[in-house]
Amino acid sequence: MPHDTISDTLCEMGRFGQKTGAGWYDYPNGGRNPAPSPVVEEMLSRFRPRIAVDERPSDRQVAESLVYALVDEGARILDEGIAQRSSDIDVVYVSGYGFPRHLGGPMYYADQIGLDRVLAELIADNPDGWQPAPLLVRLAKEGGTFG
């Protein structure tokens, strides 16, 4: 289905943009700052299969995938004895690589959201032949943490 058909559908819904408070984006409280629209997201999810377009991951999903890869590598580093504690890895990433201080480092962040979730996401993102760090697998199965 071509883009003009999607645009036509938006117009038929009365979504004309900022002047109506909704278009491709929502404009809450009559403001000028666009916000993702759940209505448009739902409509696009119905149209995507018809036009053979895959959904792209959000910025947040991409960032989380990258952090999960750091966590996996951190687990390998701990397992190999290169680092003694997960907090050592966190200090390196926060102080040396600019990892967001408010998240506490990749290992601390992983502990906070749950290693089972991290492992599940890593497996889902890497289905072909990749193996997660044994320490991460063990801790996730035991309900453990790096800390």
N, C-alpha and C positions, 0 to 999 in steps of 0.2 A: 504494500500500500504506500503510495508516494507521500512525501512530506506535506504536499498541499492538501491531501485528504485529511491528514492529522490536523493541520491548521484549520481546515474547514470545520472539523468536528469541534475543535476548541471554540471557534466562533459560534457555532450552533449552541454550544453550552453557555454562551454569554461571557466567555473568558477572553476579553479584548486587551488585557494587559493592565498596566498601572491604573488607567482611568476607571477600570471596574474592580480593581483590587485582586484580579486573577487573570492569568494568561498561561503561558508556559510555566510560570512561577506564581506563587501566591505573594501578595503584598499586604501583610498583616496591618491592621489598624490604619489603612489608607496611606501607609508609608511608602517610601521609595526603595526600600531595601528588599530585594527578592529573597524568597525562601522556597525551598523545594516543595512542590505541591504533591500531596498524596493522591489527589484526583488524577493528575497527569501521570504520575508514576504507574498507577493502576491501569490507565488507558494505554500507556506505552507497553506495559507488560502483556497486554492483549494483542497489540499490533506487532510486536517484535517477531513472533513466529511467522507471521504472514509475509514479512519483508526480509526474513532471514538475517536479522541483526541480533547479535548476542548482547546481553547486558554487560556493561563494563563495570569493573569493581569501583567502588567509591574511593576517594582519597583515604578515608579512614581504613578501609579494608586493605588497601595497598600498604599503608603505614603499619598496620597490625601484622601483616604477613612478613614484613621486613623485621619487625621486632621479634616475632616468633622464630625467625631464622637465627637471630642473635642469641636467643635463649637456647636453641638447639646446639649452636656452636659453643656457648658457655657451658652447657652440660658436658660436652665432650672435653672441654678444657679442664673442668673439675675432675672428670673421670680419669683423665690422663695425668693428673697431679700437677699440671702447669700452674693452676691457681689453687690456693688452699680453701678459700671460702667464696661463696657466691657474691658476697659484699665486695670482695677484691675486684671482681669483674664489673660490678656496678660502679665502683669508684672510677675505674678506667673509662667506662663509657660516659659517665656524667662529666668528669673533669677533663678527659682527653678528647672525646669525640662529640661533645655537645648534646648528649642525650638529655631530654628534658628533665631537669632537676626535680620538678614536682612529681614525676613518675618514679623517682628513686633508683633508676637503672633498670635494665631489661630483666634481670633475674628477680628483683624485688617486684616489679610489675607483674611478672608471670606468677609469682606466689600469690599476689593479690587477686588476680582474675581466675586462678586455678590452673594447675599444670595439666589436668585432664582436658580442659578447654584448649590450651595451647597445643597439646599433642593431637587432639582431634582436628584442629585447624591445619596443623602441619601435614598431617596425613591426607586430608582432603585437598590441600594445595599441591601435593607432590605424590601422585599416585603411582608413578612408573619407576619402580626399582629403588627409590630412595629409602633409606632406613634412618629412623630417628635415633638420637643418642640413647644408648641403653640406660643411662642414669635417668634421663627424662621419662622414659617408658616405665621404669621401676617406680619412680616417685609418683607418677601420675596414677599408676595402678594401686599404689598403697595409700593414696590420698595425702601424700607428703608434700613438703616444700623444700626449696633450696636453703632457706634460712634456718 
